Amino acid sequence: MAAYKDEQRGTWYVSFHYYDWTGKNCRKVKRGFKTKREATEWEHHFRMKEAADLDMTFGEFVQAYTRDMKPKLKHNTWLTKEHILRTKLLPYFENKKMCDIRAKDIIQWQNEQISYRDEKGKPYAPTYLKTLQSELSALFNHAVRFYELKSNPVVKAGPLGKGKAEEMLFWTKEEYLKFIEAVKDKPYSYQAFQILYWCGLRVGELLALTPQDIDFDNKV
């Protein structure tokens, strides 16, 4: 790799040939680097991405993964995936080389997710843990399938979370009528539970209600 000085601008640039994914010989020129080192490092990273060299870091591979997958996915689907990559995966794996990430590294990451607690002391839901692991595994599967990574360390590390949420328990009508009878002496609670039960609202939806949301004339 070589970098060249642009005497007129006082900056450095790189100019080189590479083969793209179709096998075509292409020329690449990139200007405006302040130092020779910056220029050569940029060329090195570019060549790794084009050559699908799994010596690249996880963070660098995420860029390649984004380039490959983003055009194929619906916008909202990609936003969900990108959020998990940015907030749950990159902070842990960003500077690790893809070829050096082992099952033990995945297990340590799993344990961190399991031990997480929010400001109210609540952990991640098992279904959310499953989603996080699925996204991480999908990225490594992509590396195995298209970038010659030997194996997926997420598979070796074993499962995380649950695919299905815990079964929800519902009151029968008879059970609800017994309950509501017991809170008749508490007007606010009584009215709140009546609306929640008979209208099928969530708590957040109830709290967001305003008088304008209710049609008193038609009783709806």
N, C-alpha and C positions, 0 to 999 in steps of 0.2 A: 504494500500500500504506500502511496506517495501523495503528498500534498504540495501545492504550488503557491507561490506568493504572487498576489495581484499587486504589482508595483504602483499602478495608478490609484487604486483604492486603499492600499495599505492593509489589505486583509488577505486571508488564505482561502484556497478553494481546492476541491478534489475533482478529478476527471478520470473516469475509468470505464471499462466495459464489463458487462456481466450477462449471464444467461437468465432470462425470465422463466416463468413456470411453463411456457410453451416451448422452451428451447431456443428462443430467438436471441441473437446476440444484440444487446442494447448498450448504448452509451449513456452514462449518467454524469452530469455536472452539477455541483452544488457549491455556491459561493457565499461569501460573507462571514467566514469564521474569523474570530479575533486572533486565534493562535493556531499553529500547525497541529498541535495535539488535538484540539477540538475537531479539526478537519479530518484527521486520520481516525479518530474515534467514531465520528459520524459514518465514515465509509465502512468501518468494521461492523457497526451495528446494522447498516443497510445490507451488507453482504450476508450477514447471518440470517436476516429475515428472508432474503431472496433465496438463499440456499437451504432454508429450513433447517439450520444447524441447531440441534437441541442442546448445544452448549450455551445457548442464549438463556437469559434469566426468565423467570416466570413473568415479570413485568413486560419484558420485550415480547414474549410469546402472546401475552394478552393483546398486544397491539396487532399481531398477525391474526389471532383468533377473531378480533373485532373486524378486521378487514375481510376475513372469510365469511363470517356469519351475519353481520349486521344487515347486509343487503338482502338476505334470504328470509329474515324474520319480520313479523309485524312490528310496528313502532312500539306499541305498549309491551309486547313480549320482550323486545330488546331492552327497553328501559328497566324492566324487572331484572333481567340478566345483568345488565351493566351496573345496576345498584349493588347487587350481591358481589360482583367482581371487585367493585371499587371499595366497598365498605367492609366486606367480610373475608375476602381472599387476598387481595393485593397487600393489605397491611401486614399480613403474616408471611406470605411467600414471595413478595415482589423481587427481592434481591437474591433469591436462591436460584441456582441453575436448574433448568427443567430436568436435565439428566441426573442431577444429584438428589432430587426429591425422592425420598424413600417412604415406605409404609409407616415407619416410626415417626416421620415428620407429620404425616396425615393424622396419626393417632394423637399426637400432641395437639394438633389443631382441633381435632374432635373434642378432646378433653377441655380445651378452652371454651368451646361453644357450649358444652354441657354445663360448665361451671359458671357461665355468664348469668348475672342478675341485673335487672334494671333498677331504677331508683326506688321502685316499690318492692324490690326483693323478688321479683318474678323471673323465672328462667324462660328461655325460648321454648315455645311449644314443640312437642315431638314432631309434628308435621312440618314446622318451619326448619327444624334441624335436618329433616329428610330433604327438604328443598335445597338447603345450603350444600349438602353433600352431593346431591344430584347435579348441581351446577358445576361443582369442582370436578366431579367425575366426567361430566360431558366435555369439559375442557381437555382433560387428559385423554379421553377417548379420541378426540379430534387430533391430538398430537400423535397418538398411536396409529390412527388410520391414515393420516395424510402427511405426517412429518417424521415418520420412521422412529418414533419413540418405542422402545422395546416392550414396555408394559405399563399398565395403569396402576399406580401405587394406591389409588383410592380403593380399588377392588380388593387388593391384598389387605388393606387396613380393616375391612369389614364395615358393616352397616352403621348408620347413625340415624336416630330418630325413628319415627313410624310413618308409614304411608297413609294411614287412616286416623282420623281424630277419634278420641274417646266417644263412645255412644252417649248422646244427650238424653237426659231424663226429662219427661214431660208430666205435668199434672193432668190427671183426667178431669173432666168437668166436675165430677162429684168432689174430688179432692180440692179443686180450686174454690168451689162454693163453700166448703167448710173453712178454708183459709180466710176468704174474704169476709165471712161472717165474724171472724175473730178480730178483724181490724176496723170494724164499722165505727168504733169510737175514735178513730184517728182519720179525720177527713182528708188530709193531704195524701196519706198513704193509701187510703181507700180509693180515692179517685185515680191516683197514679196506677195502682194495680189493675183497676177496672179497664183503663185505657190500654195498658200493656197487654192484658190477657185477651180482651175482646177484639182489639184492633191488630194484634200481632206485631206490635212495635218493639224495637230494641230500645234499651235505656237511653242511648244517645239520641235516637229519633224523638223520644218522649221529651227529653230536655230541650230539644230544639223547637218544639211546638210553640206557636204564638196564637193569639186569638184570631188572627187573620186566616189561620189554617183551618178554622172550623166554620162550617156553614150552619149556623143555628136555625135558619129558616127551614132548611131541608133536612136538618138533623144528621148531617154528615161531616 
